[in-house]
Amino acid sequence: MSGVVVGSLGLAMLFILIILHTPIGVAMALTGVTMVGYLIGFGPALSLFGAEGKEVVSSEGLAIVASFILMGAFANLSGLAQDLYRLAYAFLGHLRGGLALATVGACAGFGSVSGSSVATTATMTQIALPEMVTRGYSTTLSTGSIAAGGTLGMLIPPSIVMIIYGILTEEFIIALFAAAIIPGIISVLVYFIAISIIVRVNPSAGPAGPKISRTERLKIIKESWGVIFLAAVVSGGLYTGVFSPGESASVGVSVAFCFAIWRKKLNWKSFFDTLIDAAGTTGLIYVIIIGAHIFSYFMTLSGLPELIVETIQASGLSKYAILILLYVMFIILGSIFDTVAAMVITLPFVYPLIVGLGFDPIWWGVIMVIVMEVGMITPPIGMNVFVMHGMAKDVPLTAIFKGIMPFVLADFVRLGLITAFPVLALWLPQYWGML
């Protein structure tokens, strides 16, 4: 059989293993080794486990991922997420839909600390949902704002997905972070507009709360200085060049750890539980990346990615028509797979295609994350929706899906804006001399 046929059979094998609920990293590794073994022999194929495993484990970039995951875990343990929510509510809670606005704002802020959409959704479900229910907010607005706001954790720097994209494509990670800043602000604004329209059409969905006095706001700002300090140290140090990404992550872990001690949230049990949770998440990502490297080696060896790229380029479709097809594919994948898995499976095909069509790979990194964010709240699956439902079992899935629809429409607006005006993503890294 030709390499292209073997490549096609490998893809079929991969999806069969996924359907059989094989962990995605294991499925990619097994498929890659089996098919490489068929093409060049099982001796060299089996050596991929050691070679690729060593490369991934020794990767400085993935050590950054582990550090940001641990930072988010300590930040959550120390109560910084609650501080951020109180801070956002102090300035927005007196507006109609103010708690939903505060939730989206807090999701953006916590996303910049945790770097994870699932962690952001899970945290804000615990913090914000009981508050909104108590204050008479509709179930649809409450759950929709949390599930949609949680997706911002993938985009707001420092984003774990962005780091992994930078590692796999060898793009400059800080340039990716800079490119995500303006789209991240646009994301928050379009969600704010969606909430404003919802409460204008149905005022009872998000009743206004009492206005907090200036004195009380100043008190809350003082009490919330910890999360402001953490974000300023991590992001400020990174963008000003004081810290490298690895140093920024390490400093962030140290600061979050110190806050957990200072606030007396840390004992031996909570310390080890936090380490175990962070290690589990990190280990899962490492397995996925090792599997992706092995699978990518097989794909390159088969020649299938080159054939797909050449076929699409010769199809006569405009590059924007191809882009729309990619959007549809990533929305579907984002609704089914873990974000990292969806990205690493498709990069061997998509990255060379994007570069070949003349699109900027930094811009594509931002666009890809936004499209997968849409997938995370898209029916009938939507990972963020199921994370929320798992933590709030008394809320029907239908109510959550109904609640996220206005935010999905808002997502298409921001996707259209950044597609039509790539400068929204590229201006900052160009201004800072990163491109």
Secondary structure as UniProt FT lines:
FT   HELIX           3..19
FT   TURN            20..21
FT   HELIX           24..40
FT   HELIX           42..57
FT   HELIX           60..77
FT   TURN            78..79
FT   HELIX           80..92
FT   TURN            93..94
FT   TURN            96..97
FT   HELIX           98..114
FT   HELIX           117..134
FT   TURN            135..136
FT   HELIX           139..150
FT   HELIX           151..154
FT   HELIX           160..169
FT   HELIX           173..201
FT   HELIX           203..205
FT   HELIX           214..223
FT   HELIX           225..231
FT   HELIX           232..236
FT   HELIX           237..239
FT   TURN            240..241
FT   HELIX           245..262
FT   TURN            263..264
FT   HELIX           268..302
FT   HELIX           304..313
FT   HELIX           319..336
FT   HELIX           339..356
FT   TURN            357..358
FT   HELIX           361..376
FT   TURN            379..380
FT   HELIX           383..391
FT   TURN            393..394
FT   HELIX           397..420
FT   HELIX           423..431
FT   TURN            432..433
//
